[in-house]
Amino acid sequence: MSTLLSVANVSKQFDVNGRTVQALDNVSFDVAKGECLAIVGESGSGKSTIANIILGIYGATSGRLAFNGTELPARRMQEHRRAIQLVQQNPLSSLNPRRSIGASLRLALDVHDIGDKSGRAARTGELLEEVGLPAEFRTRSPSALSGGQRQRVAIARALACQSELVVLDEPTSALDVLVQARVLRLLKDLKDKRGLTYVFITHDLSVVRNIADRVAVFEKGKLVELGDTQNIFANPQHVYTRRLIGAVPVVSQEEAILRDRIMEQENGNA
């Protein structure tokens, strides 16, 4: 697969109360077209910082990013904002409560001049149906929808822009287990159907196993391990990765054996 996003030697520093905080330290990785790369780590690991740099919300202190082989400028053009979209953790905060669902979806079409003006209202209904919601939801307000339904609307809005790369920032952490599973299934189906590429930000490794092709493990601003999801879980190399996997809730005998083996390795290296 060809590379869609390239992150090369990216570092980020913040000035906090007169001192310099190193949020990212010389991070490099590629994201191939059509794959889902999960970026995992605890709070303060740098995973949200790299997501914001990919989106252009933050500029990197040093290093470079390229998209489809072309360097991404610090100030993104509209074509970049259309191609790289965000699905946030809490869709209620990202949806205007004074706008109907249809109006929010229509705004994305209007801003990026997608489709004929006369056909955009109908297109909002099609987008809702694509994410498993009735077209009639166009007239509803965000507050009238459940958390899972609002997250589907947020996904539909990213699809409206005909994006190539979707950054998913803890998109299921606010949902209960059943709704979480349904949203993950929807994301996998849309990825296959549309050929989408995902950067999936999460602290929950149990979610990662269900959606990611590869995993990038961040600790204190550093990328400490990167590999195929199956290999990361079966044979984690870094002590921090082993700790994260050892903390995953166990739901099967196979996972129990894996957890115990990892914890034995951890105790042996203590």
Secondary structure, DSSP 8 states (H G I E B T S, - for coil): --EEEEEEEEEEEEEETTEEEEEEEEEEEEEETT-EEEEE--TTSSHHHHHHHHHTSS--SEEEEEETTEE--SS--HHHHHHEEEE-S-HHHHS-TTS-HHHHHHHHHHHTT-S-GGGHHHHHHHHHHHTT--GGGGGS-GGGS-HHHHHHHHHHHHHHTT-SEEEEESTTTTS-HHHHHHHHHHHHHHHHHHT-EEEEEES-HHHHHHH-SEEEEEETTEEEEEEEHHHHHHS--SHHHHHHHHTS---SHHHHHHHHHHHHHHHHT-
